[in-house]
């Protein structure tokens, strides 16, 4: 599994856990988890730097990109 795919998989899991927390009655915890994920995504999109990707790169290989030349 490569870093970019793993990052998307982890993000989907975080959103699922946040939804589960809201459904089970832990609305504050679900909100905080979703808010944290939103902050990470906003920082990543504005700066191009994602802390999670940097951490995952130390353990997993990057995805191979196909050349479109």
FIGU-986114 format. One record per residue: x, y, z of N, C-alpha, C in turn. Coordinates in Angstrom, 2 decimals. Each point is the difference from the previous one (the first is absolute). Layout:
<recs>
       nx       ny       nz      cax      cay      caz       cx       cy       cz
        X        Y        Z        X        Y        Z        X        Y        Z
...
</recs>
This chain:
<recs>
       nx       ny       nz      cax      cay      caz       cx       cy       cz
     0.86    -1.18     0.00    -0.86     1.18     0.00     0.90     1.23     0.00
    -0.36     0.98    -0.80     0.83     1.20    -0.11    -0.57     1.13     0.87
     0.78     1.03     0.18    -0.29     1.06     0.95    -1.30     0.74    -0.32
    -0.18     0.40    -1.26    -1.16     0.81    -0.35    -1.30    -0.78     0.18
     0.01    -1.26    -0.38    -1.19    -0.84     0.17    -0.27    -0.25     1.48
     1.06    -0.23     0.75    -0.16    -0.24     1.43    -0.53     1.24     0.71
     0.44     1.17    -0.43    -0.48     1.26     0.57    -1.51     0.16    -0.23
    -0.46    -0.31    -1.21    -1.43     0.10    -0.30    -0.80    -1.03     0.79
     0.55    -1.19     0.15    -0.67    -1.04     0.78    -0.13     0.42     1.47
     1.06     0.56     0.56    -0.05     0.46     1.39    -0.98     1.15     0.18
    -0.08     0.90    -0.98    -0.95     1.10     0.07    -1.44    -0.52    -0.02
    -0.26    -0.98    -0.84    -1.34    -0.60    -0.04    -0.33    -0.67     1.33
     0.98    -0.64     0.62    -0.22    -0.63     1.29    -0.28     1.04     1.09
     0.70     1.12    -0.04    -0.22     1.07     0.98    -1.41     0.55    -0.14
    -0.44     0.22    -1.25    -1.36     0.51    -0.22    -1.05    -1.02     0.48
     0.26    -1.28    -0.23    -0.91    -1.05     0.47    -0.06    -0.05     1.52
     1.13     0.13     0.65     0.02     0.00     1.47    -0.72     1.22     0.54
     0.19     1.15    -0.65    -0.71     1.21     0.43    -1.50    -0.18    -0.12
    -0.46    -0.59    -1.10    -1.43    -0.26    -0.17    -0.51    -0.96     1.06
     0.79    -1.04     0.31    -0.39    -0.97     1.02    -0.13     0.67     1.37
     0.93     0.89     0.31    -0.05     0.69     1.29    -1.25     0.86     0.11
    -0.37     0.67    -1.07    -1.19     0.84     0.02    -1.25    -0.85     0.17
    -0.07    -1.12    -0.70    -1.17    -0.87     0.08    -0.14    -0.61     1.39
     1.11    -0.33     0.64    -0.06    -0.63     1.32    -0.18     1.01     1.13
    -0.02     1.28    -0.33    -0.28     1.01     1.01     1.18     0.83     0.44
     1.18    -0.30    -0.48     1.18     0.79     0.36     0.18     1.11    -1.03
    -0.92     0.94     0.01    -0.02     1.04    -1.02     1.25     0.88     0.09
     0.43     0.34     1.21     1.19     0.85     0.14     1.25    -0.68    -0.55
     0.18    -1.27     0.33     1.18    -0.72    -0.47    -0.03    -0.15    -1.52
    -1.17    -0.30    -0.56    -0.13    -0.11    -1.44     0.28     1.31    -0.70
    -0.51     1.10     0.57     0.25     1.32    -0.56     1.48     0.34     0.04
     0.66    -0.25     1.12     1.43     0.31     0.11     0.84    -0.82    -0.97
    -0.36    -1.27    -0.16     0.74    -0.85    -0.93    -0.17     0.49    -1.44
    -1.22     0.34    -0.36    -0.24     0.50    -1.35     0.65     1.37    -0.21
    -0.04     0.84     1.00     0.63     1.32    -0.10     1.51    -0.14    -0.17
     0.61    -0.92     0.73     1.44    -0.23    -0.14     0.36    -0.47    -1.40
    -0.80    -0.90    -0.55     0.24    -0.47    -1.37    -0.16     1.15    -1.00
    -0.98     0.86     0.23    -0.20     1.14    -0.89     1.19     0.95     0.05
     0.53     0.25     1.17     1.16     0.89     0.14     1.20    -0.57    -0.74
     0.23    -1.30     0.14     1.12    -0.64    -0.69    -0.17     0.12    -1.51
    -1.22    -0.21    -0.50    -0.25     0.10    -1.44     0.16     1.43    -0.51
    -0.45     0.98     0.77     0.14     1.40    -0.40     1.46     0.41    -0.05
     0.76    -0.37     1.02     1.43     0.32     0.02     0.71    -0.68    -1.16
    -0.35    -1.24    -0.25     0.61    -0.74    -1.11    -0.31     0.65    -1.35
    -1.23     0.45    -0.18    -0.36     0.59    -1.29     0.60     1.38    -0.20
     0.15     0.78     1.05     0.52     1.35    -0.13     1.52     0.05    -0.10
     0.67    -0.89     0.71     1.46     0.05     0.04     0.68    -1.09    -0.83
    -0.71    -1.05    -0.32     0.61    -1.11    -0.72     0.77    -0.93     0.92
    -0.01     0.26     1.29     0.70    -0.84     0.98    -1.01    -0.76     0.84
     0.14    -1.30     0.06    -0.89    -0.81     0.82     0.85    -0.81     0.98
    -0.20     0.25     1.27     0.78    -0.67     1.04    -0.20    -1.51    -0.05
    -1.22    -0.43    -0.23    -0.29    -1.43    -0.02     0.76    -0.69    -1.13
     0.07     0.63    -1.15     0.73    -0.57    -1.12     1.48    -0.13     0.33
     0.55     1.00     0.65     1.42    -0.04     0.36     0.28    -1.14     0.99
    -0.89    -0.21     0.94     0.18    -1.09     0.97    -0.12    -1.35    -0.70
    -1.00    -0.14    -0.88    -0.22    -1.27    -0.68     1.12    -0.33    -0.98
     0.65     1.02    -0.57     1.10    -0.24    -0.95     1.18    -0.70     0.66
     0.12     0.12     1.31     1.11    -0.66     0.67    -0.21    -1.51     0.09
    -1.25    -0.46    -0.16    -0.28    -1.42     0.12    -0.51    -0.65    -1.29
    -0.57     0.80    -0.91    -0.59    -0.54    -1.22     0.57     0.71    -1.23
     0.04    -0.70    -1.14     0.54     0.63    -1.22    -1.03     0.93    -0.63
     0.48     1.02    -0.74    -0.94     0.87    -0.73    -0.60    -0.74    -1.19
    -1.17     0.46    -0.45    -0.64    -0.61    -1.17     0.79     0.36    -1.25
     0.07    -0.91    -0.93     0.68     0.26    -1.27    -0.91     0.84    -0.87
     0.53     1.08    -0.55    -0.77     0.86    -0.89     0.38    -0.30    -1.42
    -1.02    -0.13    -0.86     0.24    -0.29    -1.41     0.33     1.30    -0.74
     0.99    -0.07    -0.87     0.36     1.17    -0.81    -1.00     0.17    -1.12
    -0.45     1.23    -0.22    -0.96     0.28    -1.06     0.66     0.76    -1.13
     1.22    -0.34    -0.36     0.74     0.71    -1.05    -0.39    -0.47    -1.37
</recs>
